[in-house]
Amino acid sequence: MTHPLRICQYFGALRPDQGPNLLPNQGGVARAVIDLSEALRRAGHEVSVLRSGPRPAITIRSESAGRALMLETSLAAGGLLSRRGLQAAQLALEGADALHLHEVWDPACLQLARLARQTDVPYVMSSHGSLDDYSMGRGTLKKRTYLALAGRRMLQRAAAVHCTAAAERRQSMKWYPKGRPVVVPLLMDLAAFVELPGDGPAIAGLPALDHDLPRLLVLGRIHEKKGIERLIDAAADLAQDGMVCSTVVAGPGDPEYVASLRRRVASRGIENHVAFPGPVSGTAKVSLFQWADLFVLPTHEENWGIVLFEALAAGTPVVTTRGVDVWQELEQTGAATLIGAGPGELTTTMRRLLLDRGELRQVGAAARTKVLQQHSREQAVGRYIDLYRDLARDTTA
């Protein structure tokens, strides 16, 4: 019988306005770490989640992720861990089978990677799309300098550089040519999508929309890279051609940017057919996915895009771009349409797909079955466990 693993995960510094607790409704890297930690704990393994911030090192409990340890940083050292923070990290790593780092650009990761090497704990570095071409094209000088000074060495000394898809591996390897990339799909918790609530809660929460019209949805962090302007313009173009749609843009975002999207909606004359409900979660979120005829994410870059698989798990086909690293995996579901950057392509694609909403439902239902089978949390966590065990064996061999 194999022994339970002890895994430490680190996913970055807390902002001054954040408390130390790990919240289950967080998105992005935080969501990935929390879901993985919870799945590892359910499989009988011990997990410590490390974060850093300008506070003394403290240990807390999180319902989702188990034990969480706050590592103190030095305000005068640009986010590096203080001596007390390093001491707390060293205690956390004692007896650990692996350290999993999730923030390439966090300088504390340089310290933790060095500490792991000193204590013979293998470490994994997840890039989470931060080394993709789109990401590396922004803040280029600062990122290249970081890599040249220490980041590339950290990546190449890792026991494994974790990529969630083959497309991410292809883009990222140029930045650590002597590294050891491995592809392991992101673990997703799709339990909330096994029993669907129907679209009733979504309809009740959007009383101003005409729900008899074709329904379009984008959900997640509202950010410039998501291409939401493109969706708004496509919905307006369809309306001008006589195909008026009800469109929902859901999720948190910078207030100024969200205001700019609202102004764009008004300028295109579709303000009566577009809703911005803000962040949604729980049953309301699942219902909103189920409500939509199409989930549309014309993004410039996305590492995994959990929301795309959540839409498919709700039986809703998706339209997105090859800016999503998992575009090949999405294509295999049979319910994903990939578009390029050509003008009018999104409008043409949505018009074609929305001509037969009944067929969309059939295609979505088939994809839902496939996604729930192939992306179960139990199956996914097994691949991470195998990775950690292999790394631990290599260290003790």
Buried (B, 14 or more C-beta within 10 A) or exposed (E): EEEEBBBBBBBBBBEEEEEBBBBBEBBBBBBBBBBBBBBBBEBEBBBBBBBBBBBEBEEBEBEBBBBBBBBBBBEEEEBBBBEBBBBBBBEBBEEBBBBBBBBBBBBBBBBBBBBBBEBEBBBBBBBBBBBBEBBBEEEEEEBBEBBEEBBBBBBBBBBBBBBBBBBBBBBBBEBBEEBBBBEBBBBBBBEBBEEBBEBEBBBEBBEEBEEEBBBBBBBBBBBEBBBBBBBBBBBBBBBEEEBBBBBBBBBBBEEEEBEBBBEBBEEBEBEEBBBBBEBBEEBBBBBBBBBBBBBBBBBBBBBBBBBBBBBBBBBBBBBBBBBBBBBBBBEEBEBBBBBEEEEEBBBBBBBEBBEEEEEBEEBBEBBBEBBBEBBBBEEBBBBBBEBBBBBBEEEEE
